Amino acid sequence: MSQVTVENILKEIESLSDEERELLENRLAQLDEAKWQQEAAEARKIARDAGIDQANIDQTIEKLRRQ
C-alpha cells in the first residue's frame, strides 16, 4: 500500500461522522478479534501436535516458580 493510499484512507476516516467512526472502530475490533481467535486456534493445534497440554504448561510453570 502506498503512502498516498494511506493518506487518502486517513482523510476519509477524518471525514466520517461520529456514528460512522464508531461503526468503523467496531468493525476493526471485530476483525482483530477474529484474527486473534484464528491465531490462538493455530497455536493450540501446534501445541497439541507437539504433545503440549495445559497440564504440561502448569507443571513447567510450577517448576520455574520453585527455582
N, C-alpha and C positions, 0 to 999 in steps of 0.2 A: 504494500500500500504506500503510495507516495505521500510526501509531506503536504502537497496540495490537496489530496483527497482527505487527509486527516483534518486539515484546516477547514475544508468545506463541511465535513461532518460536525466539527465543533461549532461552526457558525449556525448550522441547522439546529443543533441542540440548544444553543443560546436563544434561538428564536421561538422555542417551544413555550407554550403556556405552562403554568404551574401544574395543571392537571396532566398535560401531555408529558411533562418531565417526570412526574410521579409514575405514570404508566411505563415510561421508558426505564426508569430505575427499577421498578418491579420486575419487568421483563428481563433486564440484565441480571437481577438477583436470581430469577428462576433459571436462567442459562448457567450461571455459576453453580447453583445447587445441583443441577443435572450433571454438569461436568464433574463436580466433586463426587457425586454418587457413583458415576461410572468409574472414576479413578479408584475410589475406595473398593468397589467390586473387583476390579482388576488386581489390586494389591492383595485382597483376601484370597483370590484364586492363586496368585503366585505363592503366597504363604502356605496355603493348603497343599499345593503341589510340592512344596519343599518340606512338607511334614510339620509345619509350624502351626500350632493351635494356641488358643488362649491359655491353656494350662502351661504350655512351654514358656510363653511370654511371662506369665505370673511367676513361675519358678525362677526364671532368669532375673527378673526384677528383684525378687526376694533375695537371691544370692548376692546381687550387686549392692543391695542395701546393707547387708551384713558385713561387707568388706570394709 
